[in-house]
Amino acid sequence: MIALMFGPPGSGKGTQASRVAVRLGVPHVAAGDMLRDEVARDTALGREAKPIMDSGGLVPDDLVVRMIEGRLGQPDATSGVLLDGFPRTVPQAVTLDAMLGRRDTNVDDVVSLEVPDDELKARILKRATTEGRSDDTAEGLAQRLVVYRQDTAPVLDHYREAGTRIEAINGVGDIDAITERIIESLKHNGAAVGNS
């Protein structure tokens, strides 16, 4: 099963993807975490990505695609993955579809977390104090929301037009309750969901 966790910055994609991946028994593949790791390790890719990430922009497709393709080729990803933060653009979605096509599979489900802007801002500012992420500022969020709506939101239309199941999930409330909403939506779509 290949599933995508989708939503604006601060919607809880990372939190929910890590929880849901355990229940699905597949790896949580987080593009943002992978990029931040590259920055922290001061790799060539990380040095290229850092100023773009700090300004709230999107890292170029070729860098992200190289990272994700390598991850999908690892042994633990053979039964599927839950992708978080990728694809972020329609060209990335087309590239992902082509990569999966070469493996004779495709995206099965897209989980779209829906959270109002005022809640996103509150979460981002709280996360800035607890995690110290350099892109978690009110200004950074405003820019990231512009980029999300312009470049990322059309990915939903791409998958909707392809006939992929898209589950709109209320992303506000208790973290456990949101996880259960996601699991229930995937169960209804026939996903194999464990109880771990």
C-alpha positions in Angstrom: 0.0 0.0 0.0 1.3 3.4 -0.9 -0.5 6.2 0.9 0.2 10.0 1.1 -0.4 12.1 4.2 -1.4 15.5 2.9 -2.2 18.9 4.4 -0.9 22.4 5.0 2.1 23.2 7.2 1.2 22.7 10.8 -1.7 20.4 10.0 -0.1 17.5 11.9 1.1 15.5 8.9 4.2 14.3 10.6 2.6 13.4 13.9 -0.2 11.5 12.3 1.9 9.9 9.6 4.3 8.4 12.2 1.4 7.0 14.2 -0.6 5.7 11.2 2.5 4.1 9.6 2.9 2.0 12.7 -0.7 0.9 12.5 -0.3 0.1 8.8 3.0 -1.7 9.3 4.8 0.4 6.7 7.6 2.9 7.0 6.8 6.6 7.5 8.8 8.3 4.8 9.0 12.1 5.7 10.6 14.2 3.0 11.0 17.2 5.4 12.7 15.1 8.1 15.0 13.7 5.4 15.9 17.2 4.2 16.4 18.5 7.8 18.8 15.6 8.4 20.7 16.5 5.3 21.0 20.1 6.6 22.0 18.9 10.1 24.7 16.7 8.6 25.9 19.7 6.4 25.8 17.5 3.3 26.0 19.2 -0.2 22.3 18.6 -0.6 21.7 20.1 2.9 23.7 23.2 2.1 21.7 23.7 -1.1 18.4 23.1 0.6 18.9 25.2 3.9 18.4 28.7 2.5 15.4 27.7 0.5 13.8 25.9 3.6 14.6 28.9 5.9 12.8 31.3 3.5 9.7 29.0 3.4 10.3 28.0 -0.3 10.2 24.5 -1.8 13.4 22.6 -2.3 13.9 21.8 -6.1 12.2 18.7 -7.3 15.4 17.0 -8.5 16.9 17.0 -5.0 13.7 15.7 -3.3 13.1 13.1 -6.0 16.7 11.7 -5.6 16.1 11.3 -1.9 12.7 9.7 -2.1 13.6 7.3 -4.9 16.6 6.0 -2.9 14.3 5.5 0.1 11.6 3.6 -1.9 14.3 1.2 -3.0 15.2 0.1 0.6 14.0 -3.4 1.7 11.6 -2.2 4.4 9.6 -0.3 1.8 8.7 -3.3 -0.4 5.2 -3.7 1.2 4.4 0.0 1.0 5.1 3.3 2.6 3.3 6.3 4.0 4.7 9.3 2.4 4.7 12.6 4.3 5.7 15.9 2.6 6.1 14.4 -0.9 4.8 15.0 -3.5 4.5 18.7 -2.9 4.0 19.7 -6.6 2.2 18.2 -9.5 5.5 17.6 -11.3 6.7 15.6 -8.2 3.4 13.7 -8.3 3.9 12.8 -11.9 7.5 11.7 -11.1 6.3 9.6 -8.1 3.6 8.0 -10.3 6.3 7.1 -12.9 8.6 5.7 -10.2 5.8 3.6 -8.8 4.7 2.5 -12.2 8.2 1.0 -12.8 7.5 -1.0 -9.6 4.0 -2.0 -11.0 2.2 -0.1 -8.2 0.6 3.3 -7.6 -0.7 5.6 -4.9 -3.6 3.9 -3.2 -4.9 6.5 -0.8 -4.4 10.2 -0.1 -5.3 11.3 3.5 -5.9 15.1 3.5 -5.8 16.8 6.9 -8.0 19.8 7.1 -7.2 22.5 9.6 -8.2 26.2 9.7 -5.5 28.8 9.3 -5.8 30.3 12.8 -5.2 26.8 14.2 -2.2 26.3 11.9 -0.6 29.5 13.1 -1.1 28.6 16.8 0.4 25.2 16.2 3.4 26.5 14.3 4.3 29.1 16.9 4.0 26.5 19.7 6.2 24.1 17.7 8.8 26.9 17.3 9.2 27.1 21.1 9.3 23.3 21.6 11.3 22.2 18.6 13.2 25.3 17.6 12.7 24.8 13.8 14.1 27.8 12.0 11.2 27.9 9.5 8.5 28.1 12.3 7.7 31.8 12.4 4.5 33.7 11.6 6.2 35.1 8.5 7.6 31.7 7.4 4.1 30.2 7.9 2.4 32.9 5.8 4.9 32.3 3.0 4.6 28.5 3.3 0.8 28.7 3.1 1.1 30.8 -0.1 3.4 28.2 -1.6 1.1 25.3 -0.3 -2.0 26.8 -1.9 -0.2 27.7 -5.2 2.0 24.6 -5.7 0.9 21.8 -3.3 -2.9 22.0 -3.2 -3.2 21.1 -6.9 -1.6 17.7 -6.1 -5.0 16.7 -4.6 -6.7 17.5 -7.9 -4.0 15.5 -9.7 -4.9 12.4 -7.7 -8.6 13.1 -7.7 -8.5 13.2 -11.5 -6.5 9.9 -11.5 -9.2 8.2 -9.6 -7.2 7.8 -6.4 -9.1 7.6 -3.1 -8.9 10.9 -1.2 -10.0 11.0 2.4 -10.7 14.5 3.8 -10.0 14.2 7.6 -10.9 16.8 10.2 -7.4 17.5 11.6 -8.6 19.5 14.7 -8.9 17.9 18.1 -7.3 15.2 20.2 -4.3 13.6 18.5 -5.6 10.1 19.3 -9.1 10.9 17.9 -7.6 12.2 14.6 -5.5 9.1 14.3 -8.6 6.9 14.7 -10.4 9.0 12.1 -7.6 8.3 9.6 -7.5 4.6 10.5 -11.2 4.3 10.1 -11.2 6.0 6.7 -8.4 3.7 5.5 -10.3 0.6 6.8 -13.3 1.7 4.8 -11.1 1.8 1.7 -9.9 -1.8 2.3 -6.4 -1.0 3.7 -4.8 -3.7 5.9 -4.7 -1.9 9.2 -3.1 -3.6 12.2 -3.7 -2.8 15.9 -0.2 -2.2 17.1 
